[in-house]
Amino acid sequence: MKIITTQLSALILGLSITAAAHVNAAPVNNDPLANNRFMQGESSTSYAPSFYSPFDLLNLTGQEHTLKLNDIELSEQAQRPLMYDISYTKWTPWRSNGQTIIYNHGFQSHKDWFNYTAEYLSVLGYTVYAFDRIGSGRSSGGITLHTDLNNTTQPVIQPGHINNWKTWTWTLDQVVTLAHQDIPENSITIWGNSFGAHIVTAYMNQYAPSNVSQAVFTTPGLFVDLPLPFTLDEFVTKQPYDYFPSSIPETEGDQGGNYFTQDPIYLWSIRHDQRSLREVTQSFYYAVVGIGQYNLSREAMNNDPLSNYPRFYLLAEQDTMMNNTKTLAYINRSPENAVAKFYRALDNKHFISFSSDMEQAVLDIHDFLNERDIDEQEVLEYIEQ
């Protein structure tokens, strides 16, 4: 560990400060076996109790499961097993089209925000997996170890927490492995929504997975235009497991809903969603900075593994969270194999699935995954940096 100056800017939901911070400056090892921190355990059909979400009612055919993962590194330090329960839903189509989609949710949301879209995809023949990130939704809280007054190492397990950003990409790799083992003959597409785009981007570059065929990014949270919800002094003087508010602003108890949609039913659902992530730890924010730096500070993006995969970027023109100009410029750094399209419905603020653009977006993704042209797609061309 060493002190470095960290640029906390445009990496997540308005985080835009420069701080002298204790962070792990070790380079990422692209060999997935070199940093094997988890062991996949048996999956089951149970999951931990959790708060109510109105979005649960939109799951008509998906089956709930739990994937058990052992954090080997932290277990060795604590001298006892420290397990994560990863909650996921699987939709099995009546007639398969030979393709699997794995969905990664955003910063505030959880897998059940995707339920209605997943039902549509299942009708089109896709096998769909949607899982809750560690510390979100129904999955286990993130784990940090600390030394108590008796000099004994104790785990702190918290929602809205993560110990290291590579835990996110490793978890995704475990879900990819699970999906491939379930149906080896299916091709696999990874879908990253909002902040989930950071995780998918890092995963594709870190692991270059041979069992993944392409990627979809909906309103990717790579460049964010939102205010910072805390001061620099407040941030750097806290402990890794201390909480800070989400930087998606709340208005009159809407839990940030007006940044996602203008649909009244979805606004009501977000307002009453008890599983929305509205505060996260200092360690979580540092992990976001780390994954953002890995994704956006790479010197040769056009040579990154991600550029070799077909990619579809879906952008909402009315999105008030994201900087679409910067996102489009980012895509144009490596336009080969990439497709981008703007969705322009006035009720489409950030979450395309919660707008009148949803059905067209699903059909466009269906066309993309079956190598058909997308109507009204953007013209992409290389922009030298």
C-alpha positions as CSV (number, residue, x, y, z in Angstrom):
1,M,0.0,0.0,0.0
2,K,1.2,3.5,-0.7
3,I,-0.2,7.0,-0.8
4,I,-1.0,8.2,-4.3
5,T,-2.9,11.2,-5.6
6,T,-6.2,9.8,-7.0
7,Q,-8.3,11.6,-9.5
8,L,-11.9,11.0,-8.4
9,S,-13.5,12.5,-11.4
10,A,-16.3,11.4,-13.7
11,L,-15.9,7.8,-12.6
12,I,-19.2,7.3,-10.8
13,L,-22.3,9.4,-10.3
14,G,-20.7,12.8,-9.8
15,L,-17.6,11.7,-7.9
16,S,-15.3,14.6,-9.0
17,I,-12.6,15.4,-6.4
18,T,-8.9,14.9,-6.1
19,A,-7.8,13.2,-2.9
20,A,-4.6,11.9,-1.4
21,A,-5.8,8.4,-0.7
22,H,-4.5,5.0,0.5
23,V,-5.2,2.7,-2.5
24,N,-3.7,-0.4,-3.9
25,A,-1.5,0.6,-6.7
26,A,-0.6,-2.8,-7.9
27,P,-1.2,-3.5,-11.6
28,V,-4.0,-5.8,-12.7
29,N,-2.9,-9.3,-13.6
30,N,-4.8,-10.3,-16.7
31,D,-4.4,-14.0,-15.9
32,P,-7.7,-15.0,-14.2
33,L,-6.0,-17.9,-12.4
34,A,-3.3,-15.7,-10.9
35,N,-5.7,-13.9,-8.6
36,N,-8.0,-16.7,-7.8
37,R,-9.8,-15.3,-4.7
38,F,-13.0,-17.3,-4.8
39,M,-14.1,-20.9,-5.0
40,Q,-17.5,-21.7,-6.6
41,G,-19.7,-23.7,-4.3
42,E,-23.0,-25.5,-4.8
43,S,-25.9,-23.4,-5.9
44,S,-29.4,-23.7,-4.3
45,T,-32.9,-22.4,-4.8
46,S,-32.8,-20.3,-1.6
47,Y,-31.6,-16.9,-0.8
48,A,-31.2,-14.6,2.2
49,P,-34.3,-12.7,3.4
50,S,-34.4,-9.1,2.0
51,F,-36.6,-6.1,1.9
52,Y,-39.6,-5.7,-0.5
53,S,-39.3,-4.3,-4.0
54,P,-42.3,-3.6,-6.3
55,F,-40.2,-4.9,-9.1
56,D,-40.5,-8.4,-7.7
57,L,-44.1,-8.5,-9.2
58,L,-42.7,-8.2,-12.7
59,N,-40.9,-11.6,-12.5
60,L,-43.4,-13.9,-14.1
61,T,-41.3,-16.9,-15.2
62,G,-37.8,-16.5,-13.8
63,Q,-36.5,-18.9,-11.2
64,E,-34.6,-17.7,-8.1
65,H,-31.3,-19.3,-7.2
66,T,-28.2,-18.7,-5.0
67,L,-24.6,-19.1,-6.1
68,K,-22.3,-19.6,-3.1
69,L,-18.8,-18.2,-3.4
70,N,-15.9,-18.5,-0.9
71,D,-13.6,-15.5,-0.5
72,I,-10.4,-17.5,-0.2
73,E,-8.1,-14.6,0.6
74,L,-10.2,-13.1,3.3
75,S,-11.1,-16.6,4.7
76,E,-7.4,-17.3,5.2
77,Q,-6.9,-14.0,7.0
78,A,-9.9,-14.5,9.2
79,Q,-9.0,-18.2,9.7
80,R,-12.6,-19.2,9.0
81,P,-14.7,-19.6,5.9
82,L,-16.2,-16.3,4.6
83,M,-18.9,-17.0,2.0
84,Y,-20.9,-14.8,-0.3
85,D,-24.4,-15.7,-1.4
86,I,-24.9,-14.4,-5.0
87,S,-28.7,-14.1,-5.7
88,Y,-29.6,-14.6,-9.3
89,T,-32.6,-15.2,-11.5
90,K,-32.7,-17.5,-14.5
91,W,-35.3,-17.3,-17.3
92,T,-35.5,-20.5,-19.4
93,P,-37.3,-19.9,-22.7
94,W,-40.0,-22.4,-24.0
95,R,-38.0,-22.6,-27.2
96,S,-34.3,-21.7,-27.1
97,N,-32.6,-19.7,-29.8
98,G,-29.2,-21.0,-28.6
99,Q,-28.1,-17.7,-26.9
100,T,-27.6,-16.8,-23.3
101,I,-27.6,-13.2,-21.9
102,I,-26.0,-12.3,-18.5
103,Y,-27.3,-9.0,-17.1
104,N,-25.2,-6.7,-14.8
105,H,-27.3,-4.0,-13.0
106,G,-26.3,-0.4,-12.2
107,F,-25.2,1.6,-9.1
108,Q,-28.5,2.0,-7.3
109,S,-30.6,-0.7,-8.9
110,H,-30.7,-4.5,-8.5
111,K,-31.4,-7.5,-10.7
112,D,-35.2,-7.2,-10.3
113,W,-35.3,-3.8,-12.1
114,F,-34.6,-6.0,-15.2
115,N,-37.5,-8.5,-14.7
116,Y,-39.8,-7.1,-17.3
117,T,-37.1,-6.8,-20.0
118,A,-36.0,-10.4,-19.2
119,E,-39.5,-11.7,-19.8
120,Y,-39.4,-10.1,-23.3
121,L,-36.0,-11.7,-24.0
122,S,-37.2,-15.1,-22.8
123,V,-40.1,-14.9,-25.3
124,L,-37.6,-14.2,-28.0
125,G,-35.8,-17.4,-27.1
126,Y,-32.9,-16.2,-24.9
127,T,-31.8,-17.9,-21.7
128,V,-31.3,-15.0,-19.3
129,Y,-29.3,-14.7,-16.1
130,A,-29.6,-11.5,-13.9
131,F,-27.6,-11.4,-10.6
132,D,-27.3,-9.0,-7.7
133,R,-23.8,-7.5,-7.2
134,I,-22.2,-8.3,-3.9
135,G,-23.6,-5.8,-1.4
136,S,-26.7,-5.1,-3.5
137,G,-30.2,-6.5,-3.7
138,R,-30.6,-10.0,-2.2
139,S,-26.8,-10.9,-2.4
140,S,-24.5,-10.9,0.6
141,G,-23.0,-7.7,1.9
142,G,-19.3,-7.0,1.1
143,I,-16.7,-8.1,3.6
144,T,-13.9,-6.1,5.2
145,L,-11.6,-7.4,7.9
146,H,-10.5,-5.1,10.8
147,T,-8.7,-5.7,14.1
148,D,-10.8,-5.2,17.3
149,L,-9.7,-4.0,20.7
150,N,-8.5,-7.5,21.6
151,N,-6.3,-7.6,18.5
152,T,-8.5,-10.2,16.9
153,T,-9.3,-10.1,13.2
154,Q,-13.1,-9.7,12.8
155,P,-15.1,-9.5,9.5
156,V,-17.4,-6.6,8.9
157,I,-20.2,-7.6,6.5
158,Q,-22.2,-4.7,5.0
159,P,-24.6,-3.9,2.2
160,G,-23.3,-1.2,-0.2
161,H,-19.7,-2.4,0.4
162,I,-16.9,-4.0,-1.5
163,N,-13.3,-4.7,-0.5
164,N,-11.7,-4.5,-4.0
165,W,-13.0,-3.8,-7.5
166,K,-11.6,-7.1,-8.8
167,T,-14.2,-8.8,-6.6
168,W,-16.8,-7.5,-9.1
169,T,-15.1,-8.9,-12.2
170,W,-14.4,-12.2,-10.5
171,T,-18.0,-12.5,-9.5
172,L,-19.1,-11.9,-13.0
173,D,-16.6,-14.5,-14.2
174,Q,-18.2,-17.0,-11.8
175,V,-21.6,-16.3,-13.2
176,V,-20.3,-16.7,-16.8
177,T,-18.8,-20.0,-15.8
178,L,-22.1,-21.1,-14.3
179,A,-24.0,-20.2,-17.4
180,H,-21.6,-21.9,-19.6
181,Q,-21.7,-25.1,-17.5
182,D,-25.5,-25.0,-17.5
183,I,-25.8,-24.8,-21.3
184,P,-22.4,-25.3,-23.0
185,E,-23.7,-25.1,-26.5
186,N,-25.2,-21.6,-26.1
187,S,-23.3,-18.4,-27.1
188,I,-23.0,-15.9,-24.2
189,T,-23.6,-12.1,-24.3
190,I,-22.8,-9.9,-21.3
191,W,-25.1,-6.9,-20.8
192,G,-23.9,-4.0,-18.6
193,N,-26.4,-1.3,-17.6
194,S,-25.2,2.1,-16.3
195,F,-22.5,1.4,-13.7
196,G,-22.6,-2.2,-14.8
197,A,-20.9,-1.1,-18.0
198,H,-17.7,-0.4,-16.0
199,I,-17.8,-4.0,-14.6
200,V,-18.4,-5.5,-18.0
201,T,-15.7,-3.4,-19.7
202,A,-13.1,-4.3,-17.0
203,Y,-14.1,-7.9,-17.1
204,M,-13.7,-8.2,-20.9
205,N,-10.3,-6.5,-20.8
206,Q,-9.0,-8.3,-17.7
207,Y,-10.1,-11.8,-18.6
208,A,-10.7,-11.7,-22.4
209,P,-13.2,-14.6,-22.0
210,S,-13.2,-17.2,-24.7
211,N,-16.8,-18.3,-23.8
212,V,-18.3,-14.8,-24.3
213,S,-19.3,-13.7,-27.8
214,Q,-20.4,-10.1,-27.5
215,A,-21.4,-7.3,-25.2
216,V,-24.4,-4.9,-24.8
217,F,-24.2,-1.6,-22.9
218,T,-27.3,0.3,-22.0
219,T,-26.8,4.0,-20.9
220,P,-23.2,3.1,-19.9
221,G,-22.1,4.9,-16.8
222,L,-18.6,5.7,-18.0
223,F,-18.9,9.5,-17.9
224,V,-21.2,11.0,-15.3
225,D,-22.6,14.5,-14.7
226,L,-23.9,14.6,-11.2
227,P,-22.9,16.6,-8.0
228,L,-20.7,15.2,-5.3
229,P,-22.7,14.4,-2.1
230,F,-19.8,14.9,0.4
231,T,-16.7,17.1,0.9
232,L,-13.1,16.0,0.4
233,D,-12.5,16.4,4.2
234,E,-15.5,14.3,5.0
235,F,-14.4,11.6,2.6
236,V,-10.7,11.1,3.4
237,T,-11.1,11.2,7.2
238,K,-13.6,8.3,7.4
239,Q,-12.9,4.6,7.7
240,P,-13.3,2.1,4.7
241,Y,-16.6,0.8,6.2
242,D,-18.1,4.2,6.9
243,Y,-21.1,5.2,4.8
244,F,-21.7,8.0,2.3
245,P,-24.9,8.9,0.4
246,S,-25.4,8.0,-3.2
247,S,-24.6,10.8,-5.5
248,I,-27.9,10.3,-7.4
249,P,-29.8,13.2,-5.8
250,E,-33.2,12.6,-4.1
251,T,-36.2,15.0,-4.5
252,E,-39.1,14.8,-2.1
253,G,-38.4,11.1,-1.2
254,D,-38.3,9.8,-4.8
255,Q,-35.0,7.9,-4.2
256,G,-33.5,9.5,-7.3
257,G,-36.4,8.2,-9.4
258,N,-36.7,11.3,-11.6
259,Y,-33.2,10.7,-12.9
260,F,-34.2,7.3,-14.2
261,T,-37.6,7.7,-15.7
262,Q,-40.7,9.9,-16.2
263,D,-43.1,6.9,-16.2
264,P,-45.4,7.4,-13.2
265,I,-45.7,3.6,-12.4
266,Y,-41.9,3.2,-12.4
267,L,-41.4,6.4,-10.4
268,W,-43.7,5.0,-7.8
269,S,-41.9,1.7,-7.8
270,I,-38.5,3.3,-7.3
271,R,-39.8,5.5,-4.5
272,H,-41.1,2.4,-2.7
273,D,-38.2,0.0,-3.5
274,Q,-36.6,-1.0,-0.2
275,R,-33.7,-2.7,-2.0
276,S,-32.5,0.5,-3.9
277,L,-28.9,1.2,-2.9
278,R,-28.9,4.7,-1.5
279,E,-25.7,4.7,0.5
280,V,-22.3,3.0,0.1
281,T,-19.1,2.8,2.0
282,Q,-15.8,4.7,1.5
283,S,-14.3,1.4,0.3
284,F,-17.0,1.1,-2.3
285,Y,-16.3,4.5,-3.7
286,Y,-12.5,3.8,-3.9
287,A,-13.3,0.5,-5.7
288,V,-15.3,2.6,-8.2
289,V,-12.4,4.9,-8.7
290,G,-10.1,1.9,-9.3
291,I,-12.3,0.2,-11.9
292,G,-12.8,3.6,-13.6
293,Q,-9.1,4.3,-13.8
294,Y,-8.5,0.8,-15.2
295,N,-11.2,1.3,-17.9
296,L,-10.6,5.0,-18.9
297,S,-6.9,5.5,-18.4
298,R,-5.7,2.7,-20.6
299,E,-3.2,4.0,-23.2
300,A,-4.1,1.7,-26.0
301,M,-7.8,1.1,-25.9
302,N,-7.9,0.1,-29.6
303,N,-5.7,-2.8,-28.7
304,D,-7.6,-3.9,-25.7
305,P,-9.4,-7.3,-25.8
306,L,-12.8,-5.6,-25.6
307,S,-12.3,-4.0,-29.1
308,N,-12.3,-7.5,-30.6
309,Y,-15.8,-8.3,-29.4
310,P,-19.0,-7.0,-31.2
311,R,-20.5,-4.3,-28.9
312,F,-23.8,-2.4,-28.9
313,Y,-24.1,0.8,-27.0
314,L,-27.6,2.1,-26.3
315,L,-27.8,5.8,-25.3
316,A,-30.7,7.8,-24.0
317,E,-30.8,11.3,-25.5
318,Q,-32.7,12.7,-22.5
319,D,-30.2,11.1,-20.0
320,T,-29.4,13.7,-17.3
321,M,-26.9,11.5,-15.4
322,M,-24.5,10.7,-18.2
323,N,-22.3,12.8,-20.6
324,N,-23.3,11.3,-23.9
325,T,-20.8,13.4,-25.8
326,K,-17.9,11.9,-23.9
327,T,-19.4,8.4,-24.2
328,L,-19.7,8.7,-27.9
329,A,-16.1,10.0,-28.2
330,Y,-15.0,7.1,-26.1
331,I,-16.7,4.6,-28.4
332,N,-15.1,6.3,-31.4
333,R,-11.6,5.6,-30.0
334,S,-12.2,2.0,-31.1
335,P,-15.2,1.9,-33.5
336,E,-14.4,-1.4,-35.0
337,N,-17.0,-4.0,-34.1
338,A,-19.0,-1.3,-32.3
339,V,-22.6,-0.1,-32.9
340,A,-24.2,2.9,-31.1
341,K,-27.8,4.2,-31.2
342,F,-29.6,7.1,-29.4
343,Y,-33.1,6.5,-28.0
344,R,-35.1,9.7,-28.0
345,A,-38.4,9.1,-26.2
346,L,-39.2,12.1,-23.9
347,D,-39.9,9.8,-21.0
348,N,-36.5,8.0,-21.3
349,K,-34.3,9.7,-18.8
350,H,-31.7,7.0,-18.0
351,F,-33.2,3.6,-17.6
352,I,-34.3,2.6,-21.1
353,S,-36.4,-0.3,-19.8
354,F,-38.5,2.2,-17.9
355,S,-39.6,4.1,-21.0
356,S,-41.6,3.8,-24.1
357,D,-38.3,3.0,-25.9
358,M,-38.1,-0.3,-24.2
359,E,-39.7,-2.6,-26.7
360,Q,-37.7,-1.1,-29.6
361,A,-34.5,-1.3,-27.7
362,V,-35.1,-5.0,-27.0
363,L,-35.8,-5.7,-30.7
364,D,-32.7,-3.7,-31.7
365,I,-30.6,-5.9,-29.3
366,H,-32.3,-8.9,-30.8
367,D,-31.2,-7.8,-34.3
368,F,-27.7,-7.0,-33.1
369,L,-27.2,-10.4,-31.5
370,N,-28.4,-12.0,-34.7
371,E,-26.1,-9.9,-36.9
372,R,-28.7,-7.8,-38.5
373,D,-28.4,-4.0,-39.1
374,I,-29.8,-1.6,-36.5
375,D,-32.0,1.2,-37.9
376,E,-30.9,4.8,-37.1
377,Q,-27.6,3.7,-35.7
378,E,-24.8,6.3,-35.3
379,V,-22.0,6.6,-37.8
380,L,-18.9,5.8,-35.9
381,E,-15.4,6.7,-37.1
382,Y,-12.0,6.6,-35.4
383,I,-11.1,9.8,-33.5
384,E,-7.4,10.1,-32.8
385,Q,-6.7,11.0,-29.1
